[in-house]
């Protein structure tokens, strides 16, 4: 299967990937919430089609460009989970003419820009920042939120969809209990906001979406929809957060061995920052990935005492044991389990292989 791999490639284990999708779909069904997975992780029409086998009809993307790609692939209900960009209003109009489109805003200025030029029915989520500190408006600014909703209500082609939040601060949590606490605090705030505006805006919803919360919290019924993305592949970051098991990681980067240096206990592979990103973990030292060997049905458990310790643009340096280094040959493919699969998948989206 990998005989024709000549340069770094993203290897996807379909059975593992499908199992990850199935488990999240079942949790959403059990919690009675809409499952609107984020497709920014895989960005693949092939992988996206697997979700249809588990009843998924609504999806999330991270850009108008990605929305266009999946709209052309037949998806009819798409949220762009990135602050609305007034410069892309022509794209939004094109999309909204063909699909059910949801956008995010957190200011009256952007709302007015949309209201003046959006000419197709478009649903609007107000993004709430509940501690991540990226985008969104803090819930304490009630007067600003009231102003945004009034602007939405005045606009001919905009409709108020509800409140959306991404608890990205779970990625820096120290354990599963902290992740659960972040989730509960976020849900409590969003529910309070929904209760305030529900009488005047029936049907508004709460949308949440981070893989750690959606993986670790068993009952997600406090929300109306969930938008996890990374769970489809998982990675070492999620493993150390407690979101998944090592066997749930569905991707590895195939890297040809180009240098063997037993005198310094290191191997050099063709696989650097432009393939893996510079994401790192600090666990008993800094590393950029674990090393596995490919098998007929996937790959092995990580090789003991072996990790990627340094990355430059094209080079990856692996430090390992003398025994493992002596078993490796030039040109052999080694697999790297990524620290962050979203970035690795984006970097290698033009060179991927499903096994």
Secondary structure, DSSP 4 states (H G I P E B T S, - for coil): --TT--S-EEEE-HHHHHHHHHHHHHHHHHHT-EE--BTTTT--HHHHHHHHTTT---EEESSHHHHHHHHHTT--EEEEEEE--GGGHHHHHHHHTTSEEEEEE--HHHHHHHHHH--S-EEEEEEB-SS--SSSB-TT-HHHHHHHHHHHHH-SSEEEEEEEE--GGGGG-SSHHHHHHHHHHHHHHHHHHHHHHHTTSTT-EEEE--HHHHHH-S--TTSSEE---GGGT--HHHHHHTSS-GGG--EEEEEEEEEEEGGGTEEEEE--HHHH-S--EESSSEESEEEEEEETTEE-SPPTT-EEEEE-SSEEEEE--HHHHHH--TT-EEEEEES-HHHHHHHTTTSEEE-
